[in-house]
């Protein structure tokens, strides 16, 4: 596998994880309190 492919895949996974983390954080802190 070419190095560029590995770099791109790593960047995509990192972006996806950070995006999911932000969504979870926002959902957690904006959820109505019981």
N, CA, C and O atoms as a GROMACS GRO file, in nm:
protein
  136
    1UNK      N    1   0.085  -0.119   0.000
    1UNK     CA    2   0.000   0.000   0.000
    1UNK      C    3   0.089   0.125   0.000
    1UNK      O    4   0.182   0.136   0.080
    2UNK      N    5   0.060   0.217  -0.090
    2UNK     CA    6   0.144   0.338  -0.095
    2UNK      C    7   0.133   0.420   0.033
    2UNK      O    8   0.032   0.413   0.104
    3UNK      N    9   0.237   0.495   0.062
    3UNK     CA   10   0.239   0.574   0.186
    3UNK      C   11   0.128   0.679   0.184
    3UNK      O   12   0.066   0.705   0.287
    4UNK      N   13   0.105   0.738   0.068
    4UNK     CA   14   0.002   0.843   0.061
    4UNK      C   15  -0.135   0.788   0.098
    4UNK      O   16  -0.214   0.857   0.163
    5UNK      N   17  -0.164   0.665   0.058
    5UNK     CA   18  -0.292   0.604   0.091
    5UNK      C   19  -0.306   0.587   0.242
    5UNK      O   20  -0.412   0.614   0.300
    6UNK      N   21  -0.198   0.542   0.305
    6UNK     CA   22  -0.201   0.523   0.451
    6UNK      C   23  -0.223   0.658   0.521
    6UNK      O   24  -0.300   0.667   0.616
    7UNK      N   25  -0.154   0.761   0.473
    7UNK     CA   26  -0.168   0.893   0.534
    7UNK      C   27  -0.310   0.944   0.519
    7UNK      O   28  -0.368   0.997   0.614
    8UNK      N   29  -0.367   0.930   0.401
    8UNK     CA   30  -0.504   0.977   0.377
    8UNK      C   31  -0.603   0.900   0.463
    8UNK      O   32  -0.692   0.960   0.524
    9UNK      N   33  -0.587   0.768   0.470
    9UNK     CA   34  -0.679   0.689   0.552
    9UNK      C   35  -0.669   0.729   0.698
    9UNK      O   36  -0.770   0.740   0.767
   10UNK      N   37  -0.547   0.750   0.746
   10UNK     CA   38  -0.528   0.790   0.885
   10UNK      C   39  -0.594   0.924   0.911
   10UNK      O   40  -0.658   0.943   1.015
   11UNK      N   41  -0.577   1.018   0.818
   11UNK     CA   42  -0.637   1.150   0.834
   11UNK      C   43  -0.790   1.141   0.836
   11UNK      O   44  -0.856   1.207   0.916
   12UNK      N   45  -0.846   1.059   0.749
   12UNK     CA   46  -0.991   1.044   0.744
   12UNK      C   47  -1.044   0.984   0.874
   12UNK      O   48  -1.145   1.030   0.927
   13UNK      N   49  -0.976   0.881   0.923
   13UNK     CA   50  -1.019   0.818   1.048
   13UNK      C   51  -1.009   0.916   1.164
   13UNK      O   52  -1.098   0.922   1.248
   14UNK      N   53  -0.900   0.993   1.169
   14UNK     CA   54  -0.883   1.090   1.277
   14UNK      C   55  -0.992   1.198   1.270
   14UNK      O   56  -1.048   1.236   1.373
   15UNK      N   57  -1.023   1.245   1.150
   15UNK     CA   58  -1.129   1.345   1.136
   15UNK      C   59  -1.263   1.287   1.180
   15UNK      O   60  -1.340   1.354   1.248
   16UNK      N   61  -1.290   1.163   1.140
   16UNK     CA   62  -1.416   1.100   1.176
   16UNK      C   63  -1.429   1.084   1.327
   16UNK      O   64  -1.534   1.110   1.384
   17UNK      N   65  -1.320   1.040   1.392
   17UNK     CA   66  -1.323   1.021   1.536
   17UNK      C   67  -1.342   1.154   1.609
   17UNK      O   68  -1.419   1.162   1.704
   18UNK      N   69  -1.271   1.257   1.564
   18UNK     CA   70  -1.285   1.386   1.630
   18UNK      C   71  -1.426   1.441   1.609
   18UNK      O   72  -1.485   1.499   1.701
   19UNK      N   73  -1.481   1.423   1.490
   19UNK     CA   74  -1.617   1.469   1.461
   19UNK      C   75  -1.718   1.396   1.549
   19UNK      O   76  -1.809   1.457   1.605
   20UNK      N   77  -1.703   1.264   1.560
   20UNK     CA   78  -1.792   1.186   1.644
   20UNK      C   79  -1.777   1.227   1.790
   20UNK      O   80  -1.876   1.234   1.863
   21UNK      N   81  -1.654   1.254   1.833
   21UNK     CA   82  -1.631   1.298   1.971
   21UNK      C   83  -1.701   1.430   1.999
   21UNK      O   84  -1.762   1.447   2.105
   22UNK      N   85  -1.692   1.523   1.905
   22UNK     CA   86  -1.759   1.652   1.923
   22UNK      C   87  -1.910   1.634   1.929
   22UNK      O   88  -1.977   1.696   2.012
   23UNK      N   89  -1.963   1.549   1.843
   23UNK     CA   90  -2.108   1.525   1.845
   23UNK      C   91  -2.152   1.466   1.979
   23UNK      O   92  -2.254   1.506   2.035
   24UNK      N   93  -2.074   1.369   2.030
   24UNK     CA   94  -2.108   1.308   2.158
   24UNK      C   95  -2.099   1.411   2.270
   24UNK      O   96  -2.184   1.413   2.360
   25UNK      N   97  -1.996   1.496   2.265
   25UNK     CA   98  -1.978   1.598   2.369
   25UNK      C   99  -2.095   1.696   2.369
   25UNK      O  100  -2.150   1.728   2.474
   26UNK      N  101  -2.133   1.743   2.249
   26UNK     CA  102  -2.245   1.837   2.237
   26UNK      C  103  -2.374   1.770   2.284
   26UNK      O  104  -2.453   1.831   2.356
   27UNK      N  105  -2.395   1.646   2.242
   27UNK     CA  106  -2.517   1.575   2.280
   27UNK      C  107  -2.522   1.556   2.432
   27UNK      O  108  -2.628   1.566   2.493
   28UNK      N  109  -2.406   1.528   2.491
   28UNK     CA  110  -2.401   1.504   2.635
   28UNK      C  111  -2.430   1.632   2.712
   28UNK      O  112  -2.503   1.629   2.811
   29UNK      N  113  -2.372   1.743   2.668
   29UNK     CA  114  -2.384   1.866   2.746
   29UNK      C  115  -2.507   1.950   2.710
   29UNK      O  116  -2.539   2.046   2.781
   30UNK      N  117  -2.576   1.915   2.601
   30UNK     CA  118  -2.698   1.990   2.569
   30UNK      C  119  -2.822   1.907   2.599
   30UNK      O  120  -2.935   1.953   2.581
   31UNK      N  121  -2.801   1.784   2.647
   31UNK     CA  122  -2.916   1.700   2.679
   31UNK      C  123  -2.991   1.758   2.798
   31UNK      O  124  -2.929   1.807   2.893
   32UNK      N  125  -3.124   1.752   2.795
   32UNK     CA  126  -3.202   1.802   2.909
   32UNK      C  127  -3.173   1.720   3.034
   32UNK      O  128  -3.163   1.597   3.029
   33UNK      N  129  -3.160   1.789   3.145
   33UNK     CA  130  -3.134   1.719   3.270
   33UNK      C  131  -3.263   1.654   3.322
   33UNK      O  132  -3.370   1.716   3.314
   34UNK      N  133  -3.255   1.533   3.373
   34UNK     CA  134  -3.374   1.464   3.426
   34UNK      C  135  -3.422   1.531   3.554
   34UNK      O  136  -3.521   1.488   3.613
   0.00000   0.00000   0.00000
